[in-house]
Amino acid sequence: MTFKTRFAPSPTGPLHLGHAYSAMLAHDLAKVESGQFLLRIEDIDRSRSRSHWEDQIYEDLRWLGLFWPEPVMRQSDRLAAYGTALDNLWSRGLLYPCTCNRKDIAAAASAPQEGTPLHGPDGIIYPGRCRAKWLPSLAQDPRPKDVPLRLDVAAAGQLLLTCGQSDTVVGSFQEDGAGPNGEAGAITFTLDELTKTIGDVVLSRRDMGTSYHLSVVLDDAAQGITHVIRGQDLFEATRIHVVLQALLGLQTPHYLHHRLIRDDAGKRLAKRDDARAISKYRAEGASPADIRSMVGL
């Protein structure tokens, strides 16, 4: 198996030191393993993606000394593939439409009988408000494209249990790095963990026709990625990605979740933190070696 990894930024702002660390780490590991490093542009958020930020990504990464094969995959070119996968899941009764907004979700999750709202990879874990109204027989109708669609995690998990060799474990993956609590090695998870800590995530947003969770799974499979290298903030989301891989008949890659680069107050860097932008360091005379030193490589 040839080692193949990727760096997949969104063109919605400047790359910062955290991006530099993740990209250089992936590039270094691919070089050590005589493998391949790919670049992918995650531009499904058309309302925020900008061509000048995409151009800046290429410029910053080349300045850091990274290289990759052309052409670069862009998510905006893959909407048909995402639609095909959604049709698959919809026809199997694993998706349902959701008309809730954030206020609705917060109110339902905060109801007295619900207790303290629980949080997952996408924020407050969805309390099932629209799932309770959904009739599975409606999955025989064409997939709606004007409303967000959620994955019925309980139904998906039950399906995987019937196809698996365990009464409780619905998925597993190999962690070559470490989760936020030191999780490493062979990671397994149960249906109960999935429903309580992940919930019914959105797989298709009204203004995108897909979502991060769906597109990243399909794109990694399309590019033959064997090792996903990314920050620990995405560790919890890995379980939903593994479930989607199983439902869609895709291979599960190895995962390596790395430490996050933080500011002086210990806060994870964000694109709005322009003071840590790679382009700013460049303009101030820093070298690629300086950037490596700053992030501990």
Residue pairs with C-beta under 8 A, 6 or more apart in sequence:
1 226
2 35
2 36
2 226
3 29
3 30
3 33
3 34
3 35
3 36
3 226
3 227
4 30
4 35
4 36
4 38
4 223
4 224
4 225
4 226
4 227
5 26
5 29
5 30
5 35
5 36
5 37
5 38
5 225
5 226
5 227
5 228
5 229
6 26
6 37
6 38
6 39
6 40
6 220
6 223
6 225
6 228
7 19
7 22
7 23
7 26
7 27
7 37
7 38
7 39
7 40
7 61
7 66
7 229
8 39
8 40
8 41
8 42
8 216
8 219
9 15
9 19
9 23
9 41
9 42
9 57
10 41
10 42
10 43
10 45
10 48
10 49
11 41
11 43
11 49
11 50
11 51
11 53
11 54
11 56
11 57
12 45
12 48
12 49
12 50
12 53
12 271
13 53
13 271
13 272
14 53
14 56
14 60
14 271
14 274
14 277
14 278
14 279
14 280
15 23
15 56
15 57
15 60
15 61
15 277
15 278
15 279
16 261
16 269
16 270
16 271
16 273
16 276
16 277
16 278
17 261
17 269
17 276
17 278
17 281
17 291
17 294
17 295
18 231
18 260
18 261
18 268
18 269
18 276
18 295
19 278
20 60
20 64
20 278
20 291
20 295
21 258
21 261
21 295
21 296
21 297
22 229
22 230
22 231
22 258
23 61
23 64
23 66
24 64
24 66
24 291
24 292
24 295
24 297
25 229
25 258
25 297
26 37
26 229
27 37
27 66
28 297
29 35
29 227
29 229
29 256
30 36
30 37
31 37
35 226
36 69
37 66
37 67
37 68
38 68
38 69
38 73
38 223
38 225
39 57
39 61
39 68
39 72
40 72
40 73
40 74
40 75
40 219
40 223
41 54
41 57
41 72
41 73
41 74
41 75
42 75
42 212
42 215
42 216
43 49
43 54
43 74
43 75
43 76
44 75
44 76
44 208
44 209
44 210
44 211
44 212
44 215
45 208
46 76
46 207
46 208
47 207
49 76
56 279
59 279
60 278
60 279
60 282
61 68
63 278
63 282
63 288
64 278
64 288
64 291
65 288
73 219
73 222
73 223
75 210
75 215
75 219
78 215
78 218
78 219
78 222
79 209
79 210
81 218
81 222
82 204
82 209
82 210
82 214
82 215
82 218
83 209
83 210
85 214
85 218
85 248
86 95
86 143
86 149
86 203
86 204
86 210
86 214
87 143
88 248
89 95
89 151
89 203
89 247
89 248
90 139
90 143
90 149
91 139
91 143
92 139
92 159
93 136
93 139
93 152
93 155
94 151
94 152
94 155
94 156
94 159
94 247
95 139
95 143
95 149
95 150
95 151
95 152
95 203
95 204
96 130
96 131
96 134
96 149
96 150
96 152
96 200
97 130
97 134
97 144
97 147
97 148
97 149
97 150
98 126
98 129
98 130
98 131
98 147
98 148
98 149
98 150
98 200
98 202
99 130
99 147
99 148
100 108
100 126
100 129
100 130
104 129
105 124
105 126
105 127
105 129
106 117
106 124
108 114
108 127
108 129
109 117
109 118
109 124
109 125
109 126
109 127
110 117
111 127
114 127
117 124
117 125
118 124
118 125
118 196
118 197
118 199
119 125
120 197
120 198
120 199
120 201
120 236
121 198
121 201
121 234
121 236
121 237
121 240
122 199
122 201
122 202
125 196
125 197
125 198
125 199
126 150
126 199
126 200
126 201
128 200
130 150
131 150
131 152
131 200
134 152
143 149
145 209
146 206
147 206
148 202
148 204
148 205
148 206
149 202
149 203
149 204
150 200
150 201
150 202
150 203
151 200
151 201
151 203
151 240
151 243
151 244
152 200
153 194
153 195
153 198
153 199
153 200
153 201
153 240
153 243
154 191
154 195
156 243
156 247
157 170
157 191
157 194
157 195
157 243
158 191
159 247
160 170
160 171
160 243
160 246
160 247
161 167
161 168
161 170
161 191
164 170
168 190
168 191
168 192
169 188
169 189
169 190
170 189
170 190
170 191
170 194
170 243
170 246
171 188
171 189
171 194
171 239
171 242
171 243
171 246
172 186
172 187
172 188
172 189
172 242
172 252
173 186
173 187
173 238
173 242
173 252
173 254
173 255
174 185
174 186
174 187
174 254
174 255
175 183
175 184
175 185
175 186
175 187
175 235
175 254
175 255
175 256
175 257
176 184
176 227
176 254
176 255
176 256
177 184
177 229
177 232
177 255
177 256
177 257
177 258
178 184
178 232
178 257
179 187
179 232
179 235
179 236
179 257
180 232
180 233
180 235
183 235
187 238
189 239
189 242
193 239
194 239
194 240
194 243
197 236
197 239
198 236
198 239
198 240
201 211
201 213
201 240
202 211
202 213
203 210
203 211
203 213
203 214
203 244
204 210
204 211
204 214
205 211
213 237
213 240
213 241
213 244
214 244
216 241
217 241
217 244
217 245
217 248
217 250
218 248
218 250
220 228
220 253
221 245
221 248
221 250
221 251
225 253
226 253
226 254
227 253
227 254
227 255
227 256
228 253
228 254
228 255
228 256
229 256
229 258
230 255
230 256
230 257
230 258
231 257
231 258
231 259
231 260
232 257
232 258
232 259
232 260
233 260
233 268
234 257
235 255
235 257
238 255
238 257
242 252
244 250
245 251
245 252
246 252
260 268
260 269
261 268
261 269
261 295
262 268
262 269
263 269
263 273
263 276
269 276
274 280
278 291
281 290
281 291
281 294
